[in-house]
Amino acid sequence: MTAFDNRNLYATQAKTERRLRDIQQQLVGPVVTVQGVAALLKQLDPELAQNLPECVHRDEFEHLVLWLGQAGEDLQAVLDKLALQVNPN
């Protein structure tokens, strides 16, 4: 491998790491939003669920809240993995 090849390899890796860092930073806000909304919905009084429109069944709403919470956890796991790839130390 020539010195030129080494520099190209380094530049490509640096670009990839920068892209991963950018993605990681962009995901933080949406992940916090999803987790926050899920936490707020879980705290709703079950009686409030009775005020949902007729087209939304209570069970569906409860499942939605659970799925939203799981999505937040999954997104956080992805974000954590990105952090490990960007900052392996």
C-alpha positions in Angstrom: 0.0 0.0 0.0 1.4 3.4 -1.0 1.4 6.5 1.1 -1.3 7.9 -1.2 -3.4 4.8 -0.5 -2.9 5.3 3.2 -4.0 8.9 3.0 -7.0 8.0 1.0 -8.0 5.3 3.4 -7.6 7.7 6.3 -9.6 10.4 4.6 -12.4 7.9 3.8 -12.5 6.7 7.4 -12.5 10.2 8.7 -15.4 11.1 6.4 -17.3 8.1 7.6 -16.6 8.9 11.3 -17.7 12.5 10.7 -20.9 11.3 9.0 -21.6 8.9 11.9 -21.0 11.8 14.4 -23.4 14.0 12.4 -26.1 11.3 12.4 -25.6 10.7 16.1 -26.0 14.4 16.9 -29.1 14.7 14.7 -30.8 11.7 16.4 -30.5 12.9 19.9 -33.4 15.4 19.7 -35.9 13.0 18.1 -34.9 10.2 20.5 -35.5 12.4 23.5 -38.8 13.5 22.0 -40.1 10.0 21.4 -39.0 8.9 24.9 -40.6 12.0 26.5 -43.9 11.6 24.7 -44.0 7.9 25.6 -43.3 8.7 29.3 -46.0 11.4 29.3 -48.6 9.1 27.7 -47.8 6.3 30.2 -48.6 8.7 33.0 -52.1 9.5 31.7 -54.9 8.6 33.9 -56.6 5.5 32.4 -59.9 7.3 32.8 -58.7 9.9 30.2 -58.4 7.1 27.6 -62.2 6.8 27.8 -62.3 10.2 26.1 -60.6 9.0 22.9 -62.6 9.3 19.7 -64.8 6.3 19.0 -62.5 5.2 16.1 -59.6 4.7 18.5 -60.1 1.7 20.8 -58.6 1.8 24.3 -56.6 -1.3 23.7 -55.1 0.1 20.5 -54.2 3.3 22.4 -52.5 1.3 25.2 -50.6 -0.7 22.6 -49.5 2.5 20.8 -48.1 3.8 24.1 -46.2 0.6 24.6 -44.9 0.6 21.0 -43.8 4.2 21.3 -41.9 3.4 24.5 -40.2 0.4 22.8 -39.4 2.6 19.8 -37.7 5.1 22.1 -35.7 2.3 23.7 -34.7 0.9 20.3 -33.7 4.3 19.0 -31.6 4.9 22.1 -29.9 1.6 21.6 -29.0 2.6 18.0 -27.7 5.9 19.3 -25.6 4.1 21.9 -24.1 1.9 19.2 -23.3 4.9 17.0 -21.6 6.5 20.0 -19.4 3.4 20.5 -18.5 3.4 16.8 -17.7 7.1 16.7 -15.9 7.1 20.1 -14.5 3.6 20.6 -12.5 4.6 23.7 
